[in-house]
Amino acid sequence: MDTKTFNMTMGTMTTLSQVTDLLKERGYTTNFNLKNNCLECEGNCLKIFAGEFVVDKHYRFEGPSDPSDAAIVFAISSSKHNLKGMLLNGYGISSESITDEMIKTLN
């Protein structure tokens, strides 16, 4: 996915892959999946609920020709579970349905 940055603060990086590569270098190695009321760690059964993690930074991307082709990357850490990782999600029609509590935590 070669997307242009919409809201970047990491220098001149403009692609999703550049951001995810840099976050991995900074220790954000866990892949999170967004569930209705929690984050789930990819590959295991650990669930992290609102209040157990913080969003350290987020990056929004917009498709080069279609504004509805948008994505967001969340850099997330949890001191309770001693891990850092990323959550990639779509915007608009491709975004997930989640609880109000999760929306507040991710904003």
Secondary structure, 3 states (H helix, E strand, C coil): CCCEEEECCCCCCCCHHHHHHHHHHCCCCEEEEECCCEEEECCCCCEEECCCCEEEEEEEEECCCCCCCEEEEEEEEECCCCEEEEEEEECHHHCCCCCHHHHHHHC
